Amino acid sequence: MLYIVYTTGQCNLQCVYCSGSFPEHVVPWRVKYPLKSLVRFISEDSEAIIAFYGGEPLLNHKFIRKVMDSIDWTKFVIQTNATLIHRLDEKYWRRFDTVLLSIDGIKDVTDYYRGRGVYAAVVKAAKWLRQIGFEGDLLARMTVSEESDIYRDVTHLLSLEIFDHVHWQLDVIWSNRWRNFDYWLHSSYMPGTTRLMKYWISEMENGKVLGIAPFKAITYAIITGSPLERPPCGAGSSAYTILTDGRILACPIAVYERWAHAGHLSQDTPKTLRKYSLGSPCTECPYLDYCGGRCLYAHIERLWGEHGFRKICDATKYLIDLLRGERERVSKMLKSGIVSIEDIKYPPFNNTVEIIP
């Protein structure tokens, strides 16, 4: 099971598409429960994965150290904006299995959404992690919005040759900042995704599987017939979030919603947590095996309304159809040994990558 552990509800940035810090009365800025409660809970799961999250998790780097000093049998993951990277000692960074750094593409786009100087800070942090001997999966975690060009921004991050993988999420949960989402979707995102897919396939024909996380995971599902988990992030089934006050949620972004309360650190074990499942229209959709229902939060809340929900489904189906259209070519490459199925398989474990943008 994946446990997304909030270290704080506070953030040191205030990105355009985010409200920055959570109100302290909603997600406390310091951990309110005793560490032994977390250790007891995690000890119930021999296959536990811990992902540090926030806010900006490194604002509470002391708690991260205490957890890692107390627990040595889990995989460790962190999502960070990377601006405070040196707060955590090198020896801890080398223990992480996956590090996700928030960066949206080229400098102008990243700094526009996240703040001046953030792009340079993230790139510097990524290089430093490599220099100190971090050997895990280093991942560029993008938020894609109206200033984004998916082909330009993904290929730019890959060209830096410091990230193993690139993953993106569309800014389509709460956002009302879109000037014209439909126009951007059809004039920029869909054509850019097509171009990116063609580039990915051409590189694969040369024996190189670029680390484009959605492409790899969906293609693996298509080729092997192994459906994605529902939802693909595991929210409410194989992934839960532990807030700083001990509440356990089905989804890390559902800090206000009562339906997401799955248990409490002081009262529950991994086996007693509430389980969640998807409903209509996802359960009747022929694409479900390849998208997994996309997002539990969006599925339940539908803040863009039913019509908006379907728009994002259309974008997801478009991506899946692109990759299904390349099934035969990829199968031939696998049979000829140009690439192996292990080159395509991703992620190797639930490392918080949601797979479907």
Secondary structure, DSSP 8 states (H G I E B T S, - for coil): -EEEEES-S--S---TTS--S--TTTS-SS--S-HHHHHHHHHT-TT-EEEEESS-GGGGHHHHHHHHHH--SSEEEEEE-STTGGGS-HHHHTT-SEEEEE--SSHHHHHHHH-TTHHHHHHHHHHHHHHTT--SEEEEEEEE-TT--HHHHHHHHHHTS--SEEEEEES-SS----S-HHHHIIIIIHHHHHHHHHHHHHHHHTT----BHHHHHHHHHHHH-----SSTT-BTTTEEEE-TTSEEESSTT-SS-GGGEEEETTT--GGGS------TTGGG-TTHHHHTTS-HHHHHH-TTHHHHHHHHHHHHHHHHHHHHTTHHHHHHHHHHTSS-HHHH---SS--S--S--
